[in-house]
Amino acid sequence: MEGHGLMDADIFGKSDPYAIIYCQKESQKSKVIDGTTHPLWNQSFTFNVDSEITDIFVKLFDKDDLGADDPLGSFVVPLNKVFTEGHVPPTRYKVTGPLGQPQGEVSLALKFTPWC
């Protein structure tokens, strides 16, 4: 998982981005990458899913030492292709702000392993 041209939310310096991945009622957080708008998280996340789930939701934030973290945008990843093909190679998803404005892109790959 990596970002491309994410919004720079810091007044001084660059953003310190991280992602929160939501799948049904479960969420997982990536590590924070300091001082970049092109973060390389290179992390894996595992979620247990059922037949009701159709997508995952990803929110990006800029970590701030003082005050609340700044939202950088979000995107939705449809899961139909990974369910039918077993995996999706690294694919770029457009990050959008609250008004639908472009905020960069995030690449991620998906793998589905069915329970036996």
Disulfide bonds with the S-S distance in Angstrom:
none
